[in-house]
């Protein structure tokens, strides 16, 4: 019974949304936006910049292309208290595509985050080569968007950490229990 009521409510709302969408699509303004967007996308492709989606232009999520469902409004506290690099990674993840440094900074600020200086954030992104791909100057994406690019795994060893297979500096000393036992037995024999 509850499922039937939910389905009926969803069907009603879906029908209303379809009706509104049909009116919007019939509006000459939407045709103009689409033509302008096609021109913009052609220029973006030539310059190597990720294409702008209709959802981005209209400032809402939708089914207008890769990552468009992640273009919904940013919560005002979404990036509050995060380090700029971590906030930038989350912005890119939410977008689902690469973005310019200006767009990344704008979204971090919209989400209540601190970006620091543009140069500092850009340098942090460029140095984060295990997780970030620098597409070109000022354009970055998450490496996971480019599965054909192979790089190391996150979590490199910190200075002083040991390779426990050979007992190198900074780690526990190699097990010398048997050597100590043999040495103590020799000392007892000599006495």
N, C-alpha and C positions, 0 to 999 in steps of 0.2 A: 504494500500500500504506500509506504513512504517512498519507495523507489519510483512508483508510478507518479506520485505528486512531484518529485524532483524532476523527473523526465518531462512532465508536462510544463513545469516552470521553465526549464531550460529551453524547451521547444518554443515557448511563448517569447522568451527574451531573444532567442536566436532569430525568430521571425521579425521582431521589432528592429533588431540590429541590421538585418538584411534589408528591411524597408528603408531605414535611414541611409544605409550604404548606397542603395540604388539612387536615392535623391542626390547624394553627394556626387556620385559618379556622373550623374546627368548634368551637374552644374558645370558651366563653361570654365570656371576658375580651376577646377581640378585638371582639366585638359591642359590649361596653360602651365600649371605646376609640373605636370608630367613632361611637357615639352622642354621646359627650363631644366628640369632634373636630368633629362637625357643629354642635353648640351653640357651640363655641369659634369655628369658622369664621363662623357667623352674626354673632356679636358682633364679630369682627375686621372683617367686611365693613361693619358699621354704623359702626365707629370709623375706617375707612379704613386699617387695618393689613393687611399682606399675610397671606393665609391660611397657617396652619400645616399642614404635610403630615403624613401618617401616617409617612413615612420620618423626618421630623424628630422626631416624638414617640418613635419607636422607636430613634432615633439611628443610622440607617443609610440608605444610598442605596437607591433603588428606583424603581418606575414609578408613583408615587403623585401625580404632578402636575408642573407646571412647576418646573424647577429641582431636583426631588427627587434626580436622579442626582448632583447636586453637593453633597448634604448629607452625604456620607461624611465620616468622621473627618478632622480636620485633622492634618497631620503636625506633630510637636512643633517642627520647625525651619522650617516653611513661610514664616513672615513674619519670621524672625530677620534683623536688620540692615537691614530696610526702613524708610523714613520712614513715619510713621503714615498719611499720606494715601495713599501708594502701597499700603500693606498693606490699607487700607480698600477701595480700588478692587478689589484682588484678591479680597478677601472677597466683595464684591458680585458680581463676575464668577463666582466659584465657586458662589455661591448661585443665581445666575440670576434674582434677584428683588430687590426693595427690602428693606431691613431697618432695624430701629431702631438708634440709636446704641449702645444697650446690647448688642445682639446682635453688632454689628460689633466693638465693643471686646472682648467676650468671646472671639470667634473669633480676633482678632489675638493676644490674650494666650495662648490655647490653642496658637497656632502659633509661640510664642516671640518674638513681636514686642512692641515698646514702643509703647504708645498715647499716651503723654503724658497731659495732662489731658483730661477729657471735653469741657470747653468749647473747648479748643484744637482737638481733632479735629473737633468739630461745626462750628466756625468755618471750618476748612480745607475741609471738605466743602461747606459752604454757599457758599464763595467759588469753588470749582472748577466754575463754571457751564457750562464747555464740555464737561465729561465727566460731571458729577454732576447729578442732578435732586433737588431738595428737595421731597419729596412733601408733607410737612407738618412741623411742629416735631418734630425728633428722628427722622424717617424719611427715608432717602435711597436712591436707586437709581441705577444707571448710565444715562446718557442713551440709550445704545444699546437699552435695554429699551423705550424710548418713541419709536419711529421717527416718530411724528406731530409730535413736538416738534423744531423746527429751531433750531439755534444755530450760532454760529461754529465754525470748525475749530480744533483744538488747535495750539499752536505760534505764538502771537502774536509780533509783532516785539518785540525787547528794545530798550530805550532806547539810542540811539546807532547802531542798525542803520540802514542806508540803504535808500532806495528807489532802486535802481540805474537806474530809468528817468529820474529827474530829478537824480541826483547830489546829494541832500540831505545835510545834516550827518551826519558819522560815517562816511560811505562814501568811496570813492575820488573824487578830484576829477574833474570832467568832463574829457573828452579835449580838450586845448587845443593839441594838436600842430600843427595847421594854422595856428592863430593865432600861435603862437610862431614858426613858420617865416616867416610873412608879416612879422612884426615884425622879425625878424633881417634879412630881405632889405631892408626899408626903412632900417634902421640902416646897412647896408653901402653903400647908394646915397648916403646923406647924407655919408659919409666920404670 
